[in-house]
């Protein structure tokens, strides 16, 4: 495969995964603001399901060679950090 095309696919995969991570963070923020507290089983279920789905997407992209494993770990770590901050803000209220 042409190197230029491969880089284009890699950039697109990274962009899509980061957007999915941002959607998860936004979903959790809305849920915390309007629906439930972080101790709620529904909150935990949604978070677990979304995080699992994102991790599977990342694994798939890594297997296709579109993403380095370290980049995938960085996306997950960044999202977990953001969610931790959101959790702390809402539990302090």
N, C-alpha and C positions, 0 to 999 in steps of 0.2 A: 504494500500500500504506500502511496506517495506520502512522504514525511509531512508535507504541508497539509494534506487532508487529515492525517492522523492528529496533528496538532489542533486542527479545527474541531475535530470530534472530542478531543481531550478538553479543550476550552469550553465547549458546549456542555459536556458532561459535568464539569466542575461548576459551571454557572447554574445548571438545573438543580444540582444537589444543594448548592448554597441557597437557592430560592426555596427549595423544599424545607430546608432547615429554618429559614426565616418564617415560612408559613406555620410551622410547628410552634415556634416562639410566639407568633401573633395569636394563634389559636389558644394557646395556654394563657396568654395575657388577657384576652377577651373573656375566657372562661373564669379566670380569677377575678376580673373586674366585675363581672355580671352574674355569674352563676354560683360557683362553689368555692370553698376554701381548699387549700392544698391537701388537707387531711381526708377529704372526701374520696371514697373509693372510685367514684365516677371520674374524678380528676386523674387519679392514679392510673385508671384503666386507659383513658384517652392518651395520657402521656406515654405509658408503656407501649401501646399499640403504635403510636406515631413514631416513637424512637426506634422500635423494632423495624418498622417499614423503611425508615431512612437507612438504618444499618444494612438492610438487605439490598437496597438500591446501591449503596456504596460498595458492598461486596461484589455486586454484579459488575459495576463499573471497573473495579479493580481487576476482576477476572478477565474482562474484555481488554484490559491494558489501557483504558481511558483515564485512569486515575491511579496515582501512587497510593499505596496503603497508608503512608504517612499523611497524605492530604485528606484521606477519609477520616483518619483519627483526629486530625485537626478540626474538621467540620463538626464531628460529634463532640469533641472537647469544648469547642467554642459554644455550641448550642447548650451543652450541660452547664457551662459557666453562666450563660445568659439566663437559663431557667432557674438556676440557683439564686441569682440576684433577684429575679422576679418573685421567687418564693420568699426570700428574706424580706423584701419590701412589703409583701402582703401579710406576712405573719407578724410584722411589727405594728400593723394598723390596729 
